[in-house]
Amino acid sequence: MPSPFVLVTPGATRGLSLALTRQFLKTTNYPVFASHRTQKPDSEIKELVLDGIRDDVDPTRLNLLRLDLTSEDSIRQAAESLDGALSKANLDDPYIHTAFITGGVLFPEKQPADLDWAKLKETYQINVISHLLLIKHFSRFLPPASPKFKVAVPSKWVHITARVGSIADNHRGGWFSYRSSKAALNQVIKTFDNHLDMSRNQAFCVGLHPGTVKTDLSRGYWNSAAKNEVFEAQDAAANLVNVVENLQTRQRGKVWDWAGEEIPW
């Protein structure tokens, strides 16, 4: 019988990715594979992730991968490490039950003069290109279209995007590179979901907007964001996991917010 697992990448040492990793450890029985880019020993990273929840979870369910979003070699090697770990675990037909791809960076340009070549490249590298490369190297772990490999419910491949990536919802401008990179990511989401659909994979892809999460990425905007959209990381993670658990196949290829409301393109 196929064996499900959860993938959270990147950044399991902080912010939303850390909170998502803890949420899946606390609320499911699945093995959880989470990535980090540090050179610290896995034992130290595990202590960080399990801090405060160790008494409630089986720590052996947490598995770590080293992954640097700026290097395709690193992404490829992380996928190979995952493959090796799954083989060692002797799981029957392992497959991704849920994948959260969370990589993002924000440089908030207010006017064209604020645009900077180096920051533009970094924005698109992290917010778009890394997501494409994660699809390239990790989507092979999604359940295939095969009558011999049948899963109970379709797998869900999730990219963290943002409401400001919506062209229809852009009424204020600003944040040129962040807005445009998230709009590009939304196109990636739709395109990858079309691929999964046409290939008849037992999976679909969506985007999720978590609201303003109290992390270093958004620190300067906690007070200016709508009050009902500012969340501690653990609350944001609980919201997102709840939305994903309730998504149906008919909702595929779209972007949803933390409350389960559709965000227009």
N, C-alpha and C positions, 0 to 999 in steps of 0.2 A: 504494500500500500504506500502511495507517495507520502513523503515526509516534509511538511512545511517548515520554513524558517523565515526570519525577519532580517532585512538588511537596512541599516541606517548609515548613511555616508554623506558628507564627511563630518569630522569634528566632534567625536563622542566625548571630548574632554570638557566641553563648555556649551552654554547657550541652549538653543532649541534642540540640537542633535543629542546632547547629553540628556535633556528632559525626555525626548522621545525614546531613547534607549531605556531609560528607567521605567517609562510608562509601559513599554512592551514587556519588560521583565516582570513588572508587577501585575499586569492584567492578562497575560497569556502564559501558556506553557511551552511556547516555541523556543528553539534556540535563537539567539539574537547575535548577529554579526554586525559589529560597529567598527568604523574606521577612525584612525587618528593619524596625524602626521608628525608626532613628536618622536624623539629618539629615546624616550624613557622606556624602561622595561615594561612589558605587558602587565606584570604583577602590580606595578605602581598605578597604571591606568585603571586596572580593575578595581583597586582600592578606591580610587576617585569615583568611578561610576557607581559602585555598590555602597558608597557612604550613605548611611541612613536607611537603606532598604535591605541590607544583607540578611536580616532576620526574617524577611518576608519572601525571599526568592532563593532559588537554587543557583549559587554563583557559577556552577559549571555550565549553565546555559549561556553565559556571556562569553563571546569569542571576539577577538580583536584582530583587525587588519591594519597594516600601515599603508597610507595612501596620501599622496600629494597631488592636489588638483591641478597644479601647474605642469605636471609631467605625465605624458601618456605612458611612458615606461612604468612609472609608479602605479598608475591605474591598472595597466595590464598585469603587472606583477601581483597586485592585490587580488585581482580576479583569479589568478593562478593559485594564490595562497588559499583563497576561499575554496576552490576546487579540491585542493589537497586536504584541507581540513574536513570537508564533507566526506571525502573518501576514507579518511582515518576514522571518522565517527561511525562508519558502517551503516549509514542511513539508507533506507530503501527509497530510491527515486527522489532525492531531495529536490525541492523547488522553492522559489521565493513565494511566500504567501503575501507579504507586503514589503515594498521597498520605499523608503523615504530618501529622496535626493535633496539635500538642503543647502548646498553651497551658494553663498551670495556675498557680495561686497557692495558698499554704497559710498559714492563720492557725490555729495549733493550740490551740483552746479546750479546757481541761481540765474546765470546769464551766459551767453556764448563765450564771453571773455574768460570765464572760469574753466573752460574745457582745457584739459591737459593730456598730451599724447600718451604719456606713461600710464596715467590713471584710466584713460579710455581703454587701452590694451588690457589692463588688469581687470577692468569691469567686464569686458566681453569674454576674457579668458575664464573667469570664475563663474559668471552668471549665465553663460551660454555654452562656450566650447567645452568646459569640463562636463556639463550635463550631457552633451552629445557623446563624449568619450566614455562616460559611465554607461550610457545606453549601449555603445559599441561593445564594451568588454563584459558587462554584467547581465545584459538582457538574456543571454543564453541560459541563465538559471531560471527563467520563467517557464511554466509548464507548456509543453509543445502541443501542437494539434495532432493528437494521436489517440485512437480508441483504447490503446493499451496503457495510456497514462491519463487517467481521469481523476480530476480534482473535484471536491464537493462544491466549491464556489470559485469563480474566476479570481486570479491573483490581481493585485492592485499595485501599479507602479506610479509613484507619486512624486512630483516635483514641487518644491516650495517656490512659489512665485509671489507676485504682489499685485494689489489692486491698481497701483499706479502704472502697471503694464497695460492696462486697458486703454485702448485708443478712444473708445466711445465715452469713457468716464474721465477723460483728461480735460478738465476745465480750467486748470491753473497754470499748466506748463511747468518749467523748471525741471531740475533733476534729469537733464538731458540723457546722460549715459545710462543711468539706472532705469528710467522709464523705457528707453528704447531697447535695452538689453532684456528687460522682463517681457516686453512685447515680443521680442525674438524668441525668448524661451517659451512663451505661450504657443508660438508657431511650431516649435520643436515638439511640444506636448501633443498638439493636434496631429502632426505628421507621424510621430511615433505610434500614436493610437491607431491611426489609419493603417499603418504597417501591421500592427498586431491583429487588427480586425481582418484585413485581407489575407493574412497568413493563417487565420483561424486559430491563433494561439489562445489558450485559456487564460487570458489576461487582458486588462485594459489600462490605459494611462490617463491620469488627470493631473491638473494643477490645483494647489491649495494656497490660499492667502491666509496667513495665521493671525492677521491683525498686527498691531505694533507690540512686539515682544520685548520685554525688558532685558536686552542684551547689549553688548558693546556696539553692535551695528546700529542700533536705533537710539542710543543714549541721549543724543541731543534733541530728540523729538518726542520724548515721553509726554511732555506738558502740552505740546501743540496738537497731538493726535486726538481724535475723538475719544472721549472718556470710555465709551463702551467697547473700544477696540484696543485697549492697552492691557496687556496680560503679563503676569509672571510666567517664566518659561514653562514651569510644570503645568500651569493651567492651560497655556496655549497648546502644549503637547496633548493633554487630555481632550481638549476640544477637537484637535485635528484627528486623533485616532478614532474618536467617536464618529466624526463625519465620514471618515474612510470606511469604517465598519458598516455603515448604513448605505453606502453608495451602491447603486444597481447598474447593471450593464448599460441600460438606456441612458445613463448619465455620463458615459465615457467621453473622452476627448474634449472635456470642457474644464473651465476653471471655477472653483468653488471657494467660498470664504469659510471662516472658522465656525460660522453658524449654519452652514449647509446651504447658503444662498448662492445662486449662480452669479458670476461676475461677467458682464458683457465683454466681447472682444474689443 
